[in-house]
Amino acid sequence: MIEGRVEKNKTIQWCMFLGSIVTFAILYSPQTLIQLFSNTYGISSTLASLPVSIATFTLAVTMLFVAVFSDAYGRKQIMVWSLLLASILNILLAFSSNFYILVGIRLIQGIVLGGFPALAMTYLSEEIKGNELGRIMGIYVAGSAFGAFLGRIVVSSISDFISWQAAVVTMGLLSLIMAFYFMKKLPNSSNFERRTLSFANWCIGMKIALFNKKLILVYGMGFLFLGVYVALFNYISFPLSNEPFNMSQTLIGFLFIFQLTGTWGSYLFGRLSEKYQRAPLILLALVLALVGSFLTLSSHLIVIMLGLMLFAAGFLAGHSLASGWVGVIVESHWRAYASSLYLLFYYTGSSVLGTMGGGFLVSNGWHGVIRMISTGLLLIAIFSMTLYFLSKNNK
């Protein structure tokens, strides 16, 4: 029986890793095309980032409503359709006749994509029992970094040598293959309690998840974590493509491999959370991210690479700890609603701060972007310690 459980957990771990890859490859693959959009369509860097920001925003809003539908129809079914439809829409991006049609498809794509991340943490918390949850949650989060890297490198490389249209079609086909594998292999929920589709249940769940002081602090941390992360990687191509580096889109895309090396952060800190308290671990993750962001100010490419790696490790570690904190705070019946709200703030942070970063870049250059990021990291530290003392006083 133990061997069967171990085998099932391994299958779940692998499938959720692939689902995370598909979601984040599709969501962030246009990131390396922002400057290309700016030059091709003669628009500002802020407007050119809209295909990324609009998808993350609509994804965030959609996740508010996914929980109540998943209570009625099941976690796996909605996650499967999310991955399949998002992959098909990515192929359709290639047939956009102008920038605004492209933005419109990305808007719909964000809605569709919301079905996977809104339920992934809930599915894992329901199906994985014991100390393994922290490790598997860390691997799931690592999949988001790998997906973001894969999407960027595929799209940037193919767009350099062929066209961006060929790049998004390739990304869509790869995602479709992984989505079919996910559909076939992911075990059906065994600890899922089906409920009647009810607006009243949605209101109750949202009220419980929204008016919890501890959860509000975690939501704020999620908003800031992804916001500063996306701001850095949205605009890093601007200093790298100019003097003294003059890097091509392909080379900039390959630099995101240093973001991928940061996945050790989510795995390691996920394991550490099984033994140590989250607040000090988050502070350590923030130190990594802060040091990494400062290193990107260097005029030496090797130092910038190290900075990207440390920043990614700090972000992934911090996000994995903060998202896991949701499951610790809230009761199991309302966990899907709390997870949805966490991710709403998380992706709203991506849209808001990711776009704001363009304003800081225009007005103060790359130093302005780093100042914005540093402020966000400081606020996360304040939220984390406030939550730590609230939890301690309530014991």
Secondary structure, DSSP 4 states (H G I P E B T S, - for coil): -HHHHHHHHHHHHHHHHHHHHHHHHHHHGGGGGHHHHHHHHT--HHHHTHHHHHHHHHHHHHHHHHHHHHHHH-HHHHHHHHHHHHHHHHHHGGG-SSHHHHHHHHHHHHHHHTTTHHHHHHHHHHH--TTHHHHHHHHHHHHHHHHHHHHHHHHHHHHHHT-HHHHHHHHHHHHHHHHHHHHHHSPPPSS-------HHHHHHHHHHHHS-HHHHHHHHHHHHHHHHHHHHHHHTHHHHHSTTT---HHHHHHHTHHHHGGGHHHHHHHHHTTTS-HHHHHHHHHHHHHHHHHHTT-SSHHHHHHHHHHHHHHHHHHHHHHHHHHHHHS-GGGHHHHHHHHHHHHHHHHHHHHHHHHHHHHHHHHHHHHHHHHHHHHHHHHHHHHHHHHHHHT-
